[in-house]
Amino acid sequence: MIFLYFDPGLGAMIIQAVIAAVAGFVLFSKNLMYKIKLFLGISKPIKDDVFDDIEIKDSDIENQNSSER
Amino acid sequence: MNAKNAHSSSFRDPSGYVFVDNGDIKRVINPIYFKQYKALTDSGFYKTLFENNLLIPHTELTNTEQNIIIKAEKIPFITYPYEWSFNMYKEAALLTLKLQKYSLEKGFSLKDASAFNITFHNGKAIFIDTLSFDFYQENSPWRAYKQFITHFFCPLLLARYHGAQQLKLLSNFIDGIPLKIVSSMLPFKTKLSPVLYSNIHLLAKLEDKHNEDYKGEAKEATLSKKGQLNIIQSLYDYIKNLDLKEHSEWGNYYDKTNYTDDAFIKKSDIINTWVNTVKPDRLIDIGGNDGTFVRKLDSAIETALVCDIDNNAVDFNHRTTKLNKEHFMLPFVLDVLNPSAAIGLNNTERDSFLNRIKAFAPDVTLALAVIHHMSLSGNVPFSESAKFFSSFSKYLIIEFPKREDSWVQRLLNNKADFKDHFDFYNVDNFISDYSEIFEIVEQKEIEGSNRVIFLLKTKAS
């Protein structure tokens, strides 16, 4: 059983399949464009110092933040 | 069902509630959540999140048939979503998506995606709603999706297209900014973006339609796990690339000030010396801009709150704390003339800034180059600003720009006909009004500038 304590919105439930399809398409085409540009040498791999990527690493060794001031 | 001493914000989730016990933050877990709690603990899910500093760590205190009680690590100062700068808000949004993705991969899912599930601690955004994780039901859509959109995506987009001040709307729209409003406010070109069209405009249309047509029928909707992960990834990528377009009057503040380099260094030295005598564990810098002066302090400070009215300055500070990997500094946005009020149920659900800062009890408050703005732009008499500062801090280091100072002159000239009203603004009146409430421990002129800096201590009442 799922316990909810707020109204998720009927429209939001129904439409997620559509949004997912759009998302899939966007991700595919962005990825493709990025790979093509990398291959052609137009884009360099982007490194963001402030925001990291979406993955959470299971291994704890890699994630000890170096500490304070 | 809830104990009488449950925290005033902890009443919605039947899985459990939070209460404060002698300053400790404890959580009671009810039997309906036992299965989830056990799975999250035994599988190492909680453990991984603790190790990655993504979820507030807890320890189990008692475990009986009636309930399980856990104790969470204490966070010295909670900031609410309407006090975050744009990039802090971004970080909170990305954290939520990150956690949902990880949850899905491990067979769980977030029950809710409220912005109040997150706060800032030790230099990063951290999730604090330990009981928000539930089992993933195969092929079900994400129940919290709409809440994510209204709590996170909508405010970020409004800020992107209409300025960071839009984030202040959140203190009124306590459960997220309604889709219809955001859809109507975003420029037409956003309808041409697939991500924005589907997640905002189309969603708003459908929500509208189904609100009217609701006949009490349940509709079963399905969404594959891969589909859900696609939504999450596309939102993550989009939000990660979101940026504000504006500059502000304050942005590169230190380039525009009237300090000579010498005066700047002298001011810094004086503050440093005084802070070293007070030896604070906790301090707050009001109007602290990008945190420059707090970073110059030698004294090892456990928690330094640095607030400013300007989003860009706070953003810059946030960025610096991330690049330097600092843990002690907490930047946030605050208008000292209108600090966050207590809101929500019974107006106790989300605490006012003043209550939180009193509970935080900073050892020293810095108010550098802010009194002239309060007095001249804000028309606040010295006696009132003195009362304000003394209400939460024992020591106050305050910088007073004299009438001759160029910033003060600029502010006075802006008053035109009304200028004479501000004849009270001079250092003698300042001293006499503040001396009613504070004892002047030390007072120094900053050479090379038209400013005087004071170390004040609240008089015992």
Interface residues (C-beta under 8 A of the other chain):
Chain A: I2 F3 L4 Y5 F6 P8 G9 L10 G11 A12 M13 I14 I15 Q16 A17 V18 I19 A20 A21 V22 A23 G24 F25 V26 L27 K30 D48 D49 V50 F51 I54 I56 K57 D58 D60 N63 N65 S66 S67 E68 R69
Chain B: R12 D13 P14 S15 I32 T48 L49 E51 N52 N53 L54 N87 K90 E91 L94 L97 K98 L99 K101 Y102 K111 D112 D134 Q137 S140 P141 W142 R143 A144 Y145 K146 Q147 I149 D175 P194 V195 Y197 S198 N199 L202 L203 L206 E207 D208 K209 H210 N211 Y214 K219 A221 T222 L223 S224 G227 Q228 N230 I231 I232 Q233 S234 L235 Y236 D237 K240 R295 R319 K322 L323 N324 K325 E326 H327 F328
